[in-house]
């Protein structure tokens, strides 16, 4: 199963739509700061499963949850924007703790607009960066491949789909 993860699109959807068109994922996860963008992707790609969480700039969107847990390819995945989990100062530590409490092995967050991937307390945490307004690197997103044979892989890509980093999750 191929999953694309985006964060902090802030109303600029062209790169996100191009990545979805190019990659033909099974699912898209949006980590906030413009949940309207996630809804637009659902509208443009009606057969695609799109899940999103609310970011700090989504204060008017009470329909989107602050956290979510999705299961894909047999893997439980924790989603949050990260602003409430102090990701600037704690580097995903609180996100990893919440993911563990939810029985998840992967956790995704946004907010900082900076791409990161690290194991924190046994949980693989990832910030895919920002697809539209990056800080300290290129515009980016993540591609997660799970449930295909015996190897699950997390890849960080630039907006054109070029590989920036690859992490083996399990297998």
N, C-alpha and C positions, 0 to 999 in steps of 0.2 A: 504494500500500500504506500503510495506516495502522497506526502502532505507538505504543503508550502505554508510557511509561517512568516507573517508580516507584522510589523509594528510601526506606529508613529507615521502613518501615511499623510495625515494632516490635510486631506482634501486633494492631494495630488495622486491621481489613480492610474495614470498612463503606464508607469513602470510596473505596477502591480498587475494590471490587466495584461500587459505584454508577457509577463512571466507566466501567468496562468495559461494564456493562449499557447505559449511555447512549450510549457512543461506538461500540460494536461493532467493535473493532479487529481487524486481521488477526493481530497479534502483541503480546505484552506482554514487556517487559524489566524485570527487577527487579534493582536494584543492591545488594542485601544489607541486612543488619540486619533480618532475619527471613525467611530463605529458606523457612521453613515457610509463610509467607504466600503466597509464590509457588506452592508446592505446593497450597495450599488453593484459590487462584484456578484452577489447572489442574483441580482436582477439581470445582469449581463450574461451570467453563466448559470441559468436556472437549474441545470442538472447537477450542479456542484454543491456539496455539503460545505457550508460556511459557518464557523463558530467564532464568536467574538466576545471580548470582555471590555468593560468600560475603563477608559483612561481618565487622567486628571482633566483633560479638555473635553470630556464627554459628560459633563455634569448635568446636562439637560436630558440625557438618554437614560431614563430610569428602567427601560426594558432590558438593557444589557447588564449582566451580572458583573460584580467586581472580581470574582474568581470563578473558574469553571474547571471541571475535570472531564476529560473526554477519554474514551478508550478506542484505540485504533490498532489493528493488527495484534491484539492481545496485550497491548501496552497501555497502562494508565498514565495520562499526561495532565499535569497541573498547569493552568493558564492564569496569569494575572498581568496587569499593566506594570505594577512595581512601585508606584508612587507611595502607596501606603506601607510598603515593606522596606522602605529606606534603602533602595538599591544603590543610591549614590554612595552611601557610607558603609554599607554592609556587604557589597559585592555578591548579592544573591543568597546570603546566609539565611535570612528570614524566609525567603522564597523556598529554599531547600527544606527548611523545617516544616513549613506549611504543606509542601508536597509530600513529605514523609508521613505527616499526620493523615493525609488523604489516601495513603497507600500507593502513591505514584512513584515511578522510577525516573521520570523526566519532568522538568519544570521549565516553562518558558515565561519570560517577562520582557518588558520594553522600558519605556520612560527615558532612559539615558541617551538614546539615539546612538549608542556605541555597541558594536558587535562584540560579544564575548561567549565563550563556552568553557565550562569548567565543572569538575566533579566537586561538589560541596556536600560533605557528610554522607557520601555514598550516592547522592542524587546528581544526575547529569543536569546542570542548569545551563540555559542558553538565552541570550538576548540576541535576536537576529539583526540588531541595529535598526536603522530607519531606511525604508524604501525610498523616501523622498527628501528628508532633511538630515543627512548623517552628520555626526560630529566625530572628527578624528579618523576618518576613513571613508571608503566609498559608500554610496547607497547600497544597501544589502538586504538580504532575506535569507531564510533557512529552508532547507529541503530535508525532510525526515523520511527515511524509507524503513518501514517496519513490517514484520510479518511475511517477508518474502524469503523463504528458505530459512537459513540459520544465522543470517547476519543482519543486524539493524544498524543503520548508518545515519549520522547527522552531518549535513554539509552546509557550510556557509558560503553564499554566492554573492557576487556583485549584481547590480541591476540587469546586466546583460546575460547573466547565467554562468559567468566564469567562476570556477572553483577558487575559493580563497582559503578554505580550511576544511578538513574532513576528520570526523571523530567516529570511531567504531563504538557503538553503544553496547551491543552484546552479540554473542555468536562466535 
